């Protein structure tokens, strides 16, 4: 009887806490109406913790999830997984980028797996350790096409003693070594980070869970999954816009990818009883 009482008390406590957080996040908040979901897919159980997506072609996405060293190929037309490619041991895999026939996967401790001919039985895997570690909690990277550089953002801590800067670092595309010159450095007091709301929970910085580069405009799109937001930077890193996303539609946005036509896809992990999903998103003009 005592054990049942303890379990019931824990459940009530969790539900009460969730209710408080829900109320706080709803207060005085206006979510952006410029992002319209054009189409959605419920992702399979294997991708309930989908943490990164990248287009193989316009109807197939390469996906990774937090725990397994596997690339999952998801077919948008068939609405199903069509291939699973093992590349490494269990880990904390957070992002994937497909470049031609090679897939690159980022682990939260800063390791990058290079999987050459990843869809072939004769695939070859190389592993690189960047200057980052689990302390930085790495979840995002992409290639800049015209310079062939790699850009990445630490989610939790930059490489400085001063943590008040939002820094996008540059890496070599050959061995992923850290470049001396940063891509950009922004102070968290920059107006782009400010949200017009009295809700204190909405003004807690920006924790990058993913970034990707638009294939045509070269603008940089960056997600925050903790408090769902999407930020857009100019190709040179100048801030342009920040959108506050409705958590009822984007419960935990972790993946970003563009198809060849420049259409934006956002994937969400399972959270708050909302199943893992994938959205095709249209950005409306003002």
C-alpha positions as CSV (number, residue, x, y, z in Angstrom):
1,X,0.0,0.0,0.0
2,X,2.8,2.3,0.9
3,X,4.6,1.7,-2.4
4,X,1.4,2.5,-4.3
5,X,1.0,5.7,-2.4
6,X,4.6,6.7,-3.3
7,X,4.1,5.9,-7.0
8,X,0.9,7.9,-7.0
9,X,2.6,10.9,-5.3
10,X,5.4,10.8,-7.9
11,X,2.9,10.7,-10.8
12,X,1.0,13.6,-9.3
13,X,4.2,15.6,-8.8
14,X,5.3,15.0,-12.4
15,X,1.9,16.0,-13.8
16,X,1.8,19.1,-11.6
17,X,5.3,20.1,-12.7
18,X,4.4,19.6,-16.4
19,X,1.3,21.7,-15.8
20,X,3.2,24.5,-14.3
21,X,5.7,24.5,-17.2
22,X,2.9,24.4,-19.7
23,X,1.2,27.4,-18.1
24,X,4.4,29.4,-17.9
25,X,5.3,28.7,-21.5
26,X,1.8,29.8,-22.6
27,X,1.7,33.1,-20.8
28,X,1.9,36.2,-23.0
29,X,3.4,34.3,-25.9
30,X,2.7,34.9,-29.5
31,X,4.1,32.2,-31.8
32,X,5.3,33.1,-35.3
33,X,2.6,32.8,-37.9
34,X,5.1,32.9,-40.7
35,X,5.9,29.2,-40.6
36,X,3.2,27.1,-42.2
37,X,3.3,23.3,-42.1
38,X,2.5,22.2,-45.6
39,X,2.8,18.4,-45.0
40,X,3.6,16.1,-42.1
41,X,4.8,12.6,-41.7
42,X,4.6,10.5,-38.5
43,X,8.0,8.9,-38.2
44,X,8.4,5.2,-37.2
45,X,9.1,4.0,-33.7
46,X,12.8,3.5,-34.6
47,X,13.1,7.3,-35.0
48,X,11.3,8.4,-31.8
49,X,14.6,10.1,-30.8
50,X,15.4,11.4,-34.3
51,X,18.2,13.9,-33.8
52,X,19.4,14.7,-37.3
53,X,18.2,14.5,-40.9
54,X,19.8,15.2,-44.3
55,X,18.5,14.7,-47.8
56,X,19.9,11.9,-49.9
57,X,17.6,13.0,-52.8
58,X,14.3,14.8,-52.9
59,X,12.3,11.8,-51.7
60,X,14.7,10.2,-49.3
61,X,16.2,11.4,-46.0
62,X,19.2,10.0,-44.1
63,X,18.4,10.1,-40.4
64,X,20.2,9.4,-37.1
65,X,18.9,9.0,-33.6
66,X,20.4,9.6,-30.2
67,X,21.6,6.1,-29.3
68,X,22.3,3.9,-32.3
69,X,25.3,4.1,-34.7
70,X,22.9,3.5,-37.6
71,X,21.9,5.7,-40.6
72,X,18.2,5.2,-41.2
73,X,17.0,5.9,-44.8
74,X,13.4,7.2,-44.7
75,X,11.4,7.4,-48.0
76,X,8.9,10.3,-48.1
77,X,6.9,8.7,-50.9
78,X,6.6,5.3,-49.2
79,X,6.3,6.8,-45.7
80,X,8.6,4.1,-44.4
81,X,12.2,3.1,-43.6
82,X,13.9,1.5,-46.6
83,X,17.4,0.9,-45.4
84,X,19.5,0.8,-42.2
85,X,23.2,1.4,-42.4
86,X,25.4,0.6,-39.4
87,X,28.4,2.8,-39.1
88,X,29.5,2.8,-35.4
89,X,28.8,1.6,-31.8
90,X,26.1,2.9,-29.5
91,X,26.6,6.6,-28.8
92,X,25.0,10.0,-28.7
93,X,24.6,10.9,-32.3
94,X,23.2,14.3,-32.9
95,X,23.5,15.4,-36.6
96,X,24.1,14.1,-40.1
97,X,25.0,15.6,-43.4
98,X,25.1,13.9,-46.7
99,X,27.6,15.1,-49.3
100,X,27.5,13.2,-52.6
101,X,27.9,9.6,-51.6
102,X,29.5,10.3,-48.2
103,X,27.6,10.7,-44.9
104,X,29.1,12.6,-42.0
105,X,27.7,12.1,-38.5
106,X,28.4,14.3,-35.5
107,X,28.5,12.9,-32.0
108,X,27.8,15.1,-28.9
109,X,31.4,14.6,-27.7
110,X,32.7,16.3,-30.9
111,X,33.6,13.1,-32.9
112,X,32.7,13.1,-36.5
113,X,32.2,9.8,-38.5
114,X,32.9,9.9,-42.2
115,X,31.0,7.1,-43.9
116,X,32.3,6.8,-47.5
117,X,29.8,5.2,-50.0
118,X,27.5,4.9,-47.1
119,X,24.7,3.1,-49.0
120,X,27.2,0.5,-50.3
121,X,28.2,-2.8,-48.7
122,X,31.8,-1.7,-49.2
123,X,31.4,1.4,-47.2
124,X,34.5,2.8,-45.4
125,X,34.3,4.5,-42.0
126,X,36.8,7.1,-40.8
127,X,36.6,8.9,-37.4
128,X,37.8,12.4,-36.5
129,X,38.0,14.0,-33.1
130,X,37.4,17.8,-33.2
131,X,38.5,20.3,-30.6
132,X,35.1,19.9,-28.9
133,X,34.0,17.5,-26.2
134,X,30.9,16.4,-24.3
135,X,31.3,19.6,-22.2
136,X,30.4,21.5,-25.3
137,X,27.5,19.2,-26.2
138,X,27.8,19.3,-30.0
139,X,24.6,18.9,-32.0
140,X,25.0,20.9,-35.3
141,X,27.2,21.3,-38.3
142,X,27.0,21.8,-42.1
143,X,29.2,22.5,-45.1
144,X,29.4,25.9,-46.8
145,X,29.3,25.0,-50.5
146,X,31.3,27.9,-52.0
147,X,34.1,27.7,-49.4
148,X,33.9,24.0,-48.6
149,X,34.3,24.9,-44.9
150,X,32.4,23.3,-42.1
151,X,30.6,25.4,-39.5
152,X,29.4,24.2,-36.1
153,X,28.0,25.6,-32.8
154,X,28.5,24.3,-29.3
155,X,25.1,23.9,-27.7
156,X,26.2,24.3,-24.1
157,X,29.6,25.9,-23.8
158,X,31.9,27.6,-26.2
159,X,35.7,27.3,-26.1
160,X,36.1,30.5,-24.1
161,X,36.0,31.2,-20.4
162,X,33.4,33.8,-21.2
163,X,30.2,32.0,-22.0
164,X,28.2,35.1,-23.0
165,X,29.0,34.7,-26.7
166,X,27.1,32.8,-29.3
167,X,29.9,31.5,-31.6
168,X,29.8,29.7,-34.9
169,X,33.2,28.0,-35.4
170,X,34.9,27.0,-38.7
171,X,36.4,23.6,-39.2
172,X,38.5,22.3,-42.1
173,X,36.6,20.0,-44.4
174,X,39.6,17.7,-44.7
175,X,40.3,16.7,-41.1
176,X,37.7,18.9,-39.2
177,X,40.5,20.7,-37.4
178,X,39.5,24.0,-35.8
179,X,40.3,27.1,-37.8
180,X,41.7,30.2,-36.2
181,X,39.1,32.5,-37.7
182,X,35.6,32.2,-36.3
183,X,32.6,32.4,-38.7
184,X,30.7,34.7,-36.4
185,X,30.5,35.8,-32.8
186,X,27.4,37.3,-31.3
187,X,26.7,38.6,-27.8
188,X,23.5,37.3,-26.3
189,X,22.4,40.9,-25.8
190,X,22.1,41.2,-29.6
191,X,18.5,42.2,-30.5
192,X,18.0,39.0,-32.6
193,X,17.9,37.0,-29.4
194,X,15.2,39.2,-27.8
195,X,11.6,37.9,-27.8
196,X,8.7,40.3,-27.3
197,X,7.2,38.7,-24.2
198,X,7.1,39.1,-20.4
199,X,7.5,35.4,-19.9
200,X,11.0,34.9,-18.3
201,X,11.2,31.4,-19.7
202,X,11.3,32.7,-23.2
203,X,14.5,34.8,-22.7
204,X,17.0,32.1,-21.8
205,X,19.5,32.5,-24.6
206,X,19.8,30.2,-27.6
207,X,20.9,26.6,-27.5
208,X,21.6,25.4,-31.0
209,X,20.2,21.9,-31.7
210,X,20.8,22.0,-35.4
211,X,22.0,24.2,-38.3
212,X,21.9,24.0,-42.0
213,X,22.8,26.1,-45.0
214,X,20.1,27.0,-47.6
215,X,21.3,25.5,-51.0
216,X,20.3,28.5,-53.0
217,X,20.5,31.6,-50.8
218,X,23.3,30.3,-48.6
219,X,21.4,31.7,-45.6
220,X,22.1,29.8,-42.3
221,X,19.1,28.3,-40.5
222,X,19.6,27.3,-36.8
223,X,17.2,25.5,-34.4
224,X,16.8,25.7,-30.7
225,X,15.0,22.7,-29.3
226,X,14.8,23.5,-25.6
227,X,12.5,26.6,-26.3
228,X,11.5,25.9,-29.9
229,X,12.9,28.7,-32.1
230,X,14.3,29.1,-35.6
231,X,16.9,31.7,-36.4
232,X,18.0,32.8,-39.8
233,X,21.4,34.4,-40.5
234,X,22.7,36.0,-43.7
235,X,25.4,34.1,-45.6
236,X,28.0,36.3,-43.8
237,X,26.5,35.5,-40.4
238,X,24.6,38.7,-39.9
239,X,21.4,38.0,-37.9
240,X,18.2,38.4,-39.9
241,X,15.2,36.9,-38.1
242,X,14.2,34.8,-35.2
243,X,10.9,32.9,-35.0
244,X,9.3,31.5,-31.9
245,X,7.8,28.1,-32.7
246,X,4.6,26.7,-31.3
247,X,5.6,23.6,-29.1
248,X,2.3,22.0,-30.0
249,X,3.6,21.7,-33.6
250,X,7.3,21.6,-32.9
251,X,7.6,19.8,-29.6
252,X,11.3,19.1,-29.9
253,X,12.9,20.3,-33.2
254,X,16.2,18.6,-33.7
255,X,16.7,18.1,-37.4
256,X,16.9,20.5,-40.4
257,X,17.3,19.8,-44.1
258,X,16.6,21.4,-47.4
259,X,15.8,19.5,-50.6
260,X,17.2,20.5,-54.0
261,X,14.3,23.0,-54.5
262,X,15.1,24.8,-51.3
263,X,12.1,23.4,-49.4
264,X,12.6,23.2,-45.6
265,X,12.1,20.1,-43.5
266,X,12.1,20.0,-39.7
267,X,12.1,16.8,-37.7
268,X,10.9,16.5,-34.1
269,X,11.7,14.0,-31.4
270,X,8.9,12.4,-29.4
271,X,8.0,14.6,-26.4
272,X,5.0,15.5,-24.2
273,X,2.9,12.6,-25.6
274,X,3.4,14.0,-29.2
275,X,4.9,11.4,-31.5
276,X,8.1,11.9,-33.5
277,X,7.3,13.6,-36.8
278,X,8.6,15.4,-39.8
279,X,7.2,18.6,-41.2
280,X,7.6,20.3,-44.6
281,X,7.6,24.0,-43.7
282,X,6.8,27.0,-45.8
283,X,8.2,30.3,-44.7
284,X,5.6,33.0,-45.6
285,X,6.6,36.5,-46.6
286,X,5.7,39.4,-44.4
